[in-house]
Amino acid sequence: MDAGEYAFTRRVWVDAAPARVYELVSYVSAISRWSPNATDASYDPGAGPRAGAWFSGRNRKDGREWTTRSQVVRADPAIAFGFVVGGTENGIVYWGGTLQPQGRGTIVQQSWQLLRLDPVLGATRADPDALRCYMADRVETTLASLAHWIAREPRTVETTDDSSS
């Protein structure tokens, strides 16, 4: 089996500028607002959304919970954010997002790719196939939740004071 076969990309349009979307997705502590699996995430002390930074995340699936360690591999404000679960040296999964302006909003594209096969993923070809399908479904849910959350986010409205006229 080739790990490169296990990848997908999903997209959604959101009603916010790329810079705002980047602020949200690169602030890893916010992921639990949208993800059905990620319950908590936080950068290591003194770290933040920059290449090389590390963060820990808590996840859940089928009644199980576990912690992951991830390393940021791409942090281009208003353009892209990506990380590798397990870090660049021994990573198992790459997560990446790109942001493309469209109209008054942004196309958010999220990608997932296995970097290597590991016994923790299962012993048969059916196991990583099932994982890819499961994760694609969860990414669709996450992106839809992100778009919905942004749509409900309060907007700043400029006003003018015409009382002096």
Salt bridges, closest charged atoms under 4 A:
GLU5 OE1 - ARG125 NH2 2.29
ASP15 OD1 - ARG104 NE 2.77
ASP15 OD2 - ARG155 NH2 3.60
GLU23 OE1 - ARG20 NH1 3.08
ASP44 OD1 - ARG69 NH1 2.72
ASP62 OD2 - LYS61 NZ 3.59
GLU65 OE1 - ARG58 NH2 2.83
ASP76 OD2 - ARG74 NE 2.61
ASP118 OD2 - ARG116 NH1 2.65
ASP129 OD1 - ARG132 NH2 3.17
ASP137 OD2 - ARG138 NH1 2.52
GLU140 OE2 - ARG10 NE 2.72
GLU153 OE2 - ARG20 NH2 2.21
